[in-house]
Amino acid sequence: MLSIMIVTSKTVLPSYYESASKEYIKRLKRYCTLSLQPYDESISLENLLSGYHTIQVSTKGLPKDSVEFSEHLQELSLGGSSKVAFLLDVPFDSDDSMRLSSLSLSPELSFVCMLEQLYRAFRIWNHEPYHK
């Protein structure tokens, strides 16, 4: 089972984002071990992310559709990377990059979209329908 960490500078979410994020976190427990790490400049990212394959999520990242993202997670898992960290709005020289959208999203919306894309990727990986 993959261990996934999401590092984000925004930890307080408006209620409408909080509700969505809680739902996706609940759904993701079936597929991965998920941890959420608030970021501030006092944290040593080198220590925190030691042993993790790091992916910077930004508008400058490489575009991936849902299937490509799912396949990328599978490749990381099969290649021995059992720990993956997604960095949202966090400055760090990461191993990889991706983008959720060509549009500029607020950090709060990016967080919820990241959770949704992870859930979608695991559903694809497990050959399960996404829509109920």
C-alpha positions in Angstrom: 0.0 0.0 0.0 1.4 3.4 -1.0 2.1 5.9 1.7 1.1 9.4 0.4 1.9 12.7 2.1 0.4 16.0 0.9 2.4 19.0 2.0 0.5 22.3 1.8 0.9 25.8 3.0 -2.9 26.1 3.5 -4.3 24.2 6.5 -7.5 26.1 7.2 -10.1 25.4 4.7 -13.5 27.1 4.1 -16.3 24.7 5.2 -17.3 23.9 1.6 -13.7 22.7 0.9 -13.5 21.0 4.3 -16.5 18.9 3.6 -15.2 17.7 0.3 -11.7 17.0 1.6 -13.0 14.9 4.5 -15.1 12.8 2.1 -12.1 12.1 -0.2 -9.8 11.4 2.8 -12.3 8.9 4.0 -12.5 7.2 0.6 -8.8 7.1 0.1 -8.2 5.1 3.3 -9.1 2.0 1.4 -6.3 2.5 -1.1 -3.4 4.2 0.7 -2.0 5.5 3.9 -2.6 9.3 3.7 -1.0 12.0 5.8 -1.4 15.7 5.6 1.5 17.9 6.5 1.0 21.7 7.0 4.1 23.6 5.8 5.8 26.6 7.3 9.3 27.8 6.8 10.5 26.4 10.1 10.1 22.8 8.9 13.1 21.1 7.3 11.7 19.7 4.1 14.8 17.6 3.5 14.2 15.7 6.8 10.5 15.5 6.4 10.6 14.2 2.8 13.6 11.9 3.3 12.7 8.6 1.6 9.8 10.1 -0.3 9.5 10.4 -4.1 8.5 14.1 -4.3 6.1 15.6 -6.8 5.7 19.4 -7.1 2.1 20.2 -8.1 1.9 23.6 -10.0 0.7 25.1 -13.2 4.3 24.7 -14.5 4.2 20.9 -14.0 3.7 18.2 -16.6 0.1 17.7 -17.7 -1.3 14.2 -17.1 -4.8 12.9 -17.7 -6.4 10.6 -15.1 -5.2 7.4 -16.7 -1.6 8.7 -17.0 -1.6 9.8 -13.4 -2.9 6.4 -12.3 -0.2 4.7 -14.4 2.4 7.0 -12.9 1.4 6.0 -9.3 1.5 2.4 -10.3 5.0 2.7 -11.9 6.3 4.5 -8.7 4.8 1.7 -6.5 6.1 -1.1 -8.7 9.5 0.6 -9.0 10.0 0.6 -5.3 8.7 4.0 -4.3 6.3 3.1 -1.6 6.3 6.7 -0.2 5.1 9.6 -2.4 4.8 13.3 -1.3 2.8 15.8 -3.3 3.9 19.4 -2.6 1.2 22.1 -3.1 2.4 25.7 -3.0 5.6 24.6 -1.3 9.1 25.6 -2.5 11.2 22.4 -2.9 13.5 20.9 -5.5 11.3 17.9 -6.2 11.9 14.6 -8.1 8.9 15.2 -10.4 6.2 17.7 -11.3 2.6 17.6 -12.4 -0.2 20.0 -12.9 -3.9 19.6 -12.0 -5.0 22.2 -14.4 -3.7 24.9 -16.8 -5.9 27.3 -14.8 -4.6 29.0 -11.7 -6.4 27.4 -8.7 -6.4 28.7 -5.1 -4.3 26.6 -2.8 -7.5 25.4 -1.0 -9.1 24.3 -4.3 -5.8 22.6 -5.4 -5.8 20.6 -2.2 -9.3 19.3 -2.8 -8.6 18.6 -6.5 -5.4 16.7 -5.5 -7.5 14.5 -3.2 -10.0 13.9 -5.9 -7.4 13.1 -8.5 -5.8 10.6 -6.1 -9.1 8.9 -5.5 -9.8 8.8 -9.2 -6.3 7.3 -9.9 -6.8 4.6 -7.4 -10.2 3.7 -8.8 -8.7 3.4 -12.3 -5.7 1.4 -10.9 -8.2 -1.1 -9.3 -10.4 -1.2 -12.4 -13.3 0.2 -10.5 -15.9 2.6 -11.8 -15.4 6.2 -10.7 -18.9 7.5 -11.0 -21.6 5.9 -8.8 
